[in-house]
């Protein structure tokens, strides 16, 4: 798994896996990485069978909600999201000339200060043997 920071500020990513708990499923953090502007981080500790998730934080914001990492081709069921998760994803139109094999999700980051504005960033997952996650605005 590769994570690229295409934002004009440092990005902190937290990777987690879905596990069963007594009160349902919960996300257990497995790795946390700080990524400087324009750099990438590689994470090899993710188990795709445990439904990997990602949460991000920028300077001055709280952690974003956990977002499922969808790594699958259009015609594949690998890392398939639930119907509810799939409704919040954006995928390129198959007819688009410059269409990439990726899924995009908008992540909302709330300001740490009460009454501060939230920040929206885009998480794009390029499907593949080694998925590439790009975070940009």
PAMAR-928834 format. One record per residue (C-alpha): y, x, z. Coordinates in steps of 0.1 Angstrom, whole numbers, padded with zeros to 4 digits, always signed. Last residue first. Layout:
REM PAMAR-928834
YXZ/...
This chain:
REM PAMAR-928834
+0189-0078-0023/+0159-0055-0024/+0125-0049-0009/+0098-0036-0032/+0061-0039-0023/+0037-0019-0045/+0000-0029-0042/-0025-0001-0045/-0054-0016-0065/-0028-0038-0081/-0004-0067-0076/+0034-0059-0076/+0047-0076-0044/+0085-0084-0044/+0103-0090-0011/+0138-0103-0016/+0165-0100+0010/+0186-0127+0028/+0210-0117+0055/+0220-0141+0083/+0256-0144+0094/+0266-0139+0130/+0270-0168+0154/+0253-0150+0182/+0250-0113+0174/+0215-0100+0165/+0220-0113+0129/+0191-0133+0115/+0170-0119+0087/+0158-0143+0060/+0131-0131+0036/+0130-0145+0001/+0095-0141-0015/+0086-0126-0049/+0052-0123-0065/+0044-0097-0091/+0027-0090-0124/+0059-0083-0143/+0074-0106-0169/+0098-0089-0193/+0093-0114-0221/+0090-0145-0198/+0063-0168-0210/+0040-0163-0180/+0070-0173-0158/+0075-0148-0130/+0062-0159-0096/+0082-0172-0067/+0064-0178-0034/+0072-0205-0008/+0047-0230-0022/+0020-0203-0021/+0023-0200+0016/+0016-0237+0021/-0013-0237-0003/-0028-0207+0015/-0024-0173-0001/-0051-0155-0021/-0057-0118-0012/-0079-0116-0044/-0084-0149-0061/-0077-0137-0096/-0061-0152-0127/-0025-0144-0120/-0034-0111-0105/-0035-0108-0067/-0018-0090-0039/-0001-0116-0018/+0013-0100+0014/+0018-0128+0039/+0052-0129+0055/+0058-0125+0093/+0092-0138+0102/+0121-0114+0099/+0128-0090+0128/+0163-0093+0142/+0193-0079+0125/+0220-0053+0132/+0203-0025+0112/+0177-0040+0090/+0143-0055+0100/+0112-0063+0081/+0079-0082+0087/+0048-0078+0066/+0014-0096+0067/-0021-0085+0057/-0049-0112+0055/-0077-0095+0075/-0099-0088+0044/-0071-0066+0029/-0075-0041+0057/-0042-0022+0061/-0042+0013+0076/-0033+0031+0043/+0004+0027+0045/+0027+0047+0021/+0065+0047+0025/+0091+0048-0002/+0126+0061-0005/+0159+0047-0020/+0176+0043+0014/+0155+0056+0043/+0122+0039+0053/+0112+0034+0089/+0075+0025+0093/+0056+0004+0118/+0018-0001+0117/-0009-0024+0130/+0010-0054+0143/-0014-0083+0153/-0006-0116+0136/-0021-0147+0152/-0047-0172+0144/-0055-0201+0167/-0051-0206+0205/-0081-0185+0216/-0071-0158+0190/-0085-0150+0156/-0068-0121+0137/-0043-0119+0109/-0032-0083+0102/+0002-0066+0106/+0027-0043+0090/+0061-0037+0104/+0088-0025+0081/+0121-0009+0091/+0147-0005+0063/+0176+0019+0062/+0206+0008+0042/+0217+0003+0006/+0185-0016-0002/+0158-0005-0027/+0133+0004+0000/+0099+0009-0016/+0067+0000+0003/+0034+0014-0010/+0000+0000+0000/
